Amino acid sequence: MKNRFSLLTAPFWTPMKADKRRIFTLCSPVISSDEGARNPVQPCKPETFSGISRQKTPRNDMPLRGFYFLVAFIGENLGSRLLGRMGRVVLYAALLCFLSTCSAAAPTAPRLAAHTLQVDDGILKRVDAAAFDSMVQVFAWREIEPTQNQFHWQATDQIVAGAEYYGLDLIVRLDQHPAWASAVDLSLNAPPDKLEDYEDFVQHVATRYRGRIKAYIIWNEPNLAIEWGGQAPDPTAFVDLMRVGYEAVKAADPEALVISAGLAPTNSNDTTAMDDRQFLRDMYAAGAADYFDVLGAHPYSFGQAPTAPQSDSKHPAFGRLAELRHIMAENNDDHKPVWITEMGWTIDPPPEQADIEVTLNQQAAYLAEALTLIHQDWPWVELITVWNMAIPGVDDPFGGYSLLDERGEPRPALAAWQAAAERYYNPPSESSSSQAAPQTVISVLADDVVIHLGDTDLQPPWWPLFSGRKPSLSWSGGFYMTDPGLDDWQLTLELMQQNEIGATVAINGVLLEPDLPQQDFTRRWLSVQRLVPVEQLRPGYNALTITTVRLLPDAQQDEFVWDDFQVKNIRLVRGQ
């Protein structure tokens, strides 16, 4: 039989298991930010990250959590002595009313995300060190499934593992068609000729990363022709795409959220672009409300300050986002939150957009002002994403938006963003990955991912040359360790048709001995083991590199100079 404490406090104080001990998570009543009305209490859903993680402490709620504990303690101890059973119920009711008033008066700060582009451990460290708890990343369809039904997961597996290690929630955008799915040139983003092809891709992604990706964004800025295969924007056709994407995600991972594509702010209405307000209205008319959990938004203001007044000039103002919210309300859909999945100002626009350029100081000030405005006036915005956290390249059209300069050093905008964020958040604590259970097996390359090195295009069971390079001479894969421990590890991998002496495996730049073994030409997979001295490993990020070797001179033929072989299923096992 449950004790009185659990019966009376269950809506607020819910136990869950973690690391073989009981911990408790506090949940608060949900207050509708738009109406100020109290909604039913929602079930507790603690923030968790699968795999290895360095979890960030939830922000801004610790004083309130302490107050909940005090409520429970008074009610169970003091209340029972002084008030009796009915009095204790009255005490709880009064305290709950007080809590709802406090909650309504103090809106929850939105979560903060960085939009990454080319992800490596250096970028992840930057995101982790700044005032971000989430990251947004494109999982390009053309990179994952360049050939129909042949999936290349090595890059996305590493991104997911890295986000987990640093305790970052991962939000993934799914678009960028492969050549086989549409005849439209790859310089554009085009919907597939067959919706079921996109549905299949989305379901594969959501199935593989079930429970590890927080949310999926379905497509990108479909109100622009360049994002819709060069065709005139078509809200009804986009809703059809949303439907198959939504259904695929929910079938594979029901807990994952589905975010509608952020629309490009524009006042145009022609074959190249459609006003985002009209596009959203037409989406709702086509039934879009059934196919997203969160409205995605891209409130770019094109050189204007966030507080600039709304206008119908050449460039929409930041306040355009409030108009989109009004359209949600018109369609009785304003119970859903809005997530800003891109936002920023550029110091180096392309020449044809010179009028949107801002200075470094303006970029910094505008980001801070935007965060303040959203926190104070738009409580329905639950996530804010800065575009972008990347090291700009030469002639990079997106480089001017970055929080980093060409050397990878922070621009003033990053410091301004952090300072503004810390006004509304408790800084994330340095949490330790040692809370996780000790690792015994670490996957470096999955058993369904094949890396082909060499210089020869071969028929199945051979996969295409890694990364499309010819020759493709080496592959590097990253993996994360919480603590290597004191014992040596064993590396295992599966190898196919390595025929020359000298192909190598290295971890953190140190070769493992001996080199990879020679095989015959029967195309069989051979299991290979190598000892990895523990001193060769380190906490955090580690890199494993496999390199092929030149054929002997008498075996070389014209352009065929390098030995071809394949590897898969690379793992590290502790203490073997």
N, C-alpha and C positions, 0 to 999 in steps of 0.2 A: 504494500500500500504506500502511495506517495506521501511524504510528510507535508505539513502545512506550508513550509517554506517553498517547496517546489510548486505547489498548486497555486500559490498566490503570486509568485514572481516569474512564472514560466514565460510570459510574453517578453520579459526583459533580460532574463538571465538563463541562457541555454547552454548546457554542457556539450562538449564534443571531444572526441578522442584525438590525441596527437602525440606522437613519440612515446607511446605506452604510458602516458600520464593524462590526468584529467585537467583540461584547461577550460576557461569559460569565455564566452563571447557575449558582449552586451549589444542588444538591439534596441532602437528607439522607435517610438510611434512615428509613422510617416505623415508629414504635413504637406498638403498640396500647396506648392509655392504660388500657383496662379490664383487660387481661390481663397487661400488662407483657411480652408476647411480641413478638418481632420479626417484622414482616411483610415480604414481598418489597419490594425497592426500587421505588418508583413512578417513572414517567417525569417528567422535568423539565417544569414548566408555569409559566414565568415570569409574574409579574403584569404585564399589559399593559393599556393603555387605548387604544381606538381614537380617532381624531380628535385634536383639540387636547387636551393634558393637562398638568397640573402635577403630576407623579407624586410620591406620597409614598414615602419610603424605607422598605423593609421593615424591620420592627422586630425587635430582640432576637436577630438571627442573625448579625450581622457578626463577632463574635469567633469563632463556630463556622466561618463561611466562611473566615476567615483561617487557622484550623487545618486545614481541608481543603486549602488551598493548600500549607501547610507539609508536610502528609502527602505530597502529590504531588511536591513539590520534593525532599524527602528520599529518597523512593522512587526517583525517576528519577536523581538525582545521587549522593548519598552511598550509597544502598542498592546501586546498581549497582557501585560501586567496592569496597565492603567485604563485601557479602553474596553477590554473584552472583545469578543469575536466581531460583533457588529461595529463597534467603534473602530476596530482595525480596518474593516472594509471601508468605512467612511474616510479614515486617514489616507488609505491608498487612493481613493477617488480624488480627494483634495490635492494630493501630491501630483497625481497624473494630470490634473487640470493645470497645475502650475507648470509642469514640465512642458505641456503642449504650448502654453503661452511663451515660455522661454524659447522653445524650438522655432516657433513662428517668427520670433523677433530676431533670431540669429540664423540666417540661411546658411546651409552647408556650403563650404567652399568647393568649387569644381575641382575635378582631378586635372592634372597637367600632363601633357604628352609632348614628346618631340617626334617630328616626322623625320625618319631616317631615310637614306637613299642607298648608298653602298655601305653595308654593315660589316664592320670588323670589330675586334675586341676593343680597339682604341676608341671607336665611336660609342660603343656600349658603356665604356668607362666614363666618357664625357656625359652621357645621358644620366647615368647613375649618380655622378657627382653633383649634377645640377638639380634644380628643384622640379624634377619630373618623377612621376610614379608609373608612367605608361609610355609606350612608343607605338607609332603607326608606321607600317612598312608595306610596300607593294610586294605581293607574291605574283610575279608576272607569269601569266598563263603560258606565253611563248617560251619562257625559260624552263618552266617545270615540265611542260608536255610539248616539246618541239616537234615530236613525232607522235601521231595519235596512239594512245594507249601505252606509251613508253615514258615513264615518269622519272624525272631527275630531281631527287629530293636532297642531294647533299648540301646545297646552300641553305635551303629553308630549314632543314634539320638543325643546322648549326645556329641559325638565327634564333630558333625556338629555344634551344638549349642555353644560349647566351642570355636571352631575356629572363629565363627562369633563374639562372645563376644570380643575376643582379636584382631579382625581385621585381621585375618590370612587367606589368600587364601588357600583352601584345594584342594589337588591333591590326588586322590584315585587310588590305584592299585587294580584290580579285578582278583583274582585267588584263588588257594587252594581249590581243588575240594572236595565236600562232598562225603561220602561213597556211597550214592545212585546213584551218577552220573558216577562213574567209579569203577571198582573192584580193581583198583590199591591201594596198601596200603597207608594210610594217611601219612606215613613218607616221601612220595614223593609228588610232585606236578604233577598232571596228567590232560591232556585235557579230556573233557567229552566224553563218548561214543557217545552221540548225541549232535551235535553242537547247536541244538535248545534249549537244556537245559541251556547252557551258555548264549545264546541270551536272553532267558526269564529272567534269573537272572540279567543280565546287564540292561535290560530294566526296571525291577522293581526298581533297585537302582537309575538309572538316572531319572525315573519318580518321585520317592519319593523326591529326592533332586534337582529337576529342579531349576536352577538359584542359587543354594547354593554351588555347587561344581564346581570349575573352570575347572578341567580337569580329565580325566580318563586314566589310564595306562592299556593297554590290555596285561595281563599276565606278566611273569617274566622270563628272561634269558632262552628262549626256545632253545638256542643252547647248553644247557646242558641236558643230559639224566635225571638227577635227577629232572629237572623241566619239563620233558616231559614224565612222567610216566615210567621212566626206559627204554624207547625206544630210539633208535638212533634219534638224532635231525632231524627234517623234515621241512625245510623252507616252502615248498608248503602247507603242512598241517597247519602250523602255520598261513600262510596268510589266509587260510579258516577261522580259528578262529578269526583272526583280522577282517575279513570282517563282520562276524555276530556281533562282539562286536562293531565295528564302526557304523554299521547300526542301532543297538539297541540304542546306545547313541544318535545319530543324530535324530532318530525318537522321542525320549523322551525329549531331551534337545538340540535343534539345536545350541545353543550358547556355549555349553560345548566343550572343545577341546579333541581330542583323541590323545594319545601319544602311539607310538609303544613301545613294551617291551624293556627295556634296555638289551642289549646282554652282556654276560660275556666275558671279554677279555681273549682269549686263543689262543694258537698256535696249539692246538690239532686238529686232524681230524680222529676220530675213532668212535666207537659206543657210547662212553661216552660223547663226546664233539665235536663241530664243530667250526673251526676258525670263529670268529665273522665277519671278513671281507668277507669270502666266504658266510657265512650265509646271510649277508645283500645283497650281489650281487644276491643270489638265491631268496631272498625275492622280490627284484625288478623284477627279471625275471618272478616271479609268479603273478605280478600285485599289489604288496603291496603299491605302491605310491598312489593308490586311497583310501586307508583305514587308513590313519593317517594324522593328521595336524602338528604334531611335532615329530621329531625323538628323542626317549629316548636313553640315554647312561649311561653306568656304567664304567667310565674310571679308574678302579683300576690299580695301578702300582706295587702292591705286594712288598712293602718295598723300592722301588726306589723313588728317588726324582722326583717331577713333571718335572724338566728340564733334566732328564736323557735322553740320546739319544735313538732314536727308534732302536729296535733290534729284532731279531728273536730268542732270547734266551728263556729260560724256561718260563720267565714271561714277558708279554708285558709291554711296558713303557706307561706313561701317554699320550704321544704324539700319541698313537694309535687312539685317538679320531679324530685327523686331517686326518688320513687315511679313517675313516668312512665318514668324510665330503667330501673327494675326491670322494668316491663311490656315494654319493648323487649327486655330480656335474656330474659324468659320466652318470647318469640317468636323468639329467635335473630336478633334484628335490631340488637343493640347494637354491631355494627361500624359503624353509621352514626352521624354526629355529631348533636348537638342545637344548634339555633340559637335563642336567645331573640330573638324578633322584636318583643316588647313587654315592658317592665318599668318600673315606676315607683311613686311615692307622691304623693298629692295633698294640697295645702294648702288646697284649696277645693272639697270635694265637693258634689254636689247635696244639698239638705236631707234627702232620704230616706236618704242614705248618710253622715250626719254622723259615724257611729262610725268611719269610716276616715280621718278627717282627721289630718294630722300637722302639726307646726310647720315653719317654714323650716329650722331647724337640724336637725330630725329628717330631713327630706327629704334634706338634704345628707349627713348621717351614714349614712343607710340605703343610699343609692346607693354610697357608698364601701365600706361593709361588704359589700354584695352583690358588688362586684367582687373584693374580697379573698377572700370565701368561694368564689366560683366558681374563681378562679385556684388556690387551694390545694386544694380538695376535689373539684371537678368538671372534670377535664381533658377530658371528653367534650363540654363546651360550647365550641364553636368561634366563636361570635359572640354578642355581647351588645348589645341594642338598647334605648336609653332612649326611653321614650315621655314627652314629645315635645319637639321643638325647633320651637316656634311662638310667635307673639305672641298671647296670649289676647285674645279678644273679649269683648264684654259678654254676661253670662250664659252664658259658654262652659263647657259641662260638662267639657271636657278641659283647660281653662286652668290648673287647679290642679296638673296634672302637669308643666307645661312647665318647661324650664330657663330660660325668659325670663319677664320680667314684662310688664305691659301697655304699657310704654314700649319694649319690645324690649331692655331691659337684662338682663344675666345675674343670675339668682338665685344665692344661695350654693351651691346644689346643683351648678351648673356648675363652679365653682372646686374644690369638693370632688371631683367626678368627675375633673377633669383631674389633680389632685394624686394621687389614687389610681391613675389609669391610668399616670402617669409612674413609679410605683414598679415597674411590671412591663414597661414599654415604654421604648425609646429614643424621645425626642420626635421627631415627624416633622420632617425637615429642610425648609427652604424651598427646594423644587425649582423649577426654572425651566422655563416653557413654551417657552423659546427652544430647548430640545433638539428640539422638533418641527420638521418641515420647514416652511419659510415657506408661509403660506397664499396661494393664488392665487384661489380661489373660496370664498365663504362663503354658505351657504344661510340665508336669513332666514325664508322661508316655502316649503314644498315645493311641487312642481308638482301634487301631488294634494290639496292643501289649499286650499279656496276661502273667502275672507272676503267676506261680503255686508254692505255698509253701506247705511243708508237707513232707511225706515220702512214699506216695502211688502212684504207676503207675496206671493211670485210663484211660478209653476210652474217646474219644471225647464226649462232648465238652471240656473235660479237655485237657490242653496242657501238654507236658512233664514237669517234675520237673525243676524248674529254674536252669540253668547252668549245668544240668545233674547230680547234686548232690543228694544223697539220704542218709540222709534226707537233704532237702533244707529248712533252718530255717529262713532266712531273705533275704531281697532284699534292696539295696540302690540305689537310683537314684539321680543324680545331676541336678541342674537347676541354671540359672544365672539371677540375678536381677540388673537392672541399679540403681534403688533407691527405697527401700521399701515404702518410703513416710511416712505419719503420721497416716494413717488409718489401721485398722486391715484388714486381708485378710480372705477369706474363701477357705478351701480345699474341693474339691469334688472328689470322686472316685467311681468306680463301683466295687462291691464285690459279689462273688458267693460262697455260701455254707460255711460260717464261722460258726462253730457249738459250739465252746467252748468259755468260758469267759477268757479274758486275752490277746488276740491278740492286738498288739499295732501299732501305727503310731507315729513317732518322726520326728521333723525337727531340724537339727543342734544339735542333741543329747537330745532335750527336748521333752518329751512325750506330745501328744495332748490328751485332755480329752473330753469325756470318751473313753474307749477302743472300738475296733471295735464291732459292735453288733452281736448277735447270729442270725442265720437264720435256716430255715428248710432245708430239703433235696431235694427240687424241682429243683435245678440247675438253678434258676432264678437269674438274675443280679439285685442287689439292689443298689440304689444310696445313698451314705453316704456323709454327710457334717460335717465338723469340723471347728471351729473358730481357726484362727492362729493369735495370738497377734503380732503386727507389730514389737515389740522389739525382737521377736524370729527370725526375718529375718535380712539379712545383704546385702549390695551391693556386687556384685560379685557372687562367688560360694556358693551355699547352698546344703545341703544333706537331702534327705527324706529317712527314713528307715521304712520298715514294717516287723514285726516279728511275727511268729506263736507261738503257745503255746502247751504244752503237753496235750494229752487227759487225761481225768479223769481215774484213775486206772481201773475202771470196764469197760471202753470203749477200753482199750488197748488190742491188739491182736498180739502176737508174735512180729514181727518186726514193726508193725504199732503202733507207740507211739505218733506221732505228728498230730495235726489237719491239714487237707488239706483244702485249700481255694485258690481262684484265685482273682486277682485284675487287673483292666485295667482303662484307661481313667482318669488319675490323673491330676487334674488341680488346679491352684491357681487363684482366682478371687479377684481383688482389691475391698476393701470397701464394702464387702457383710456381 
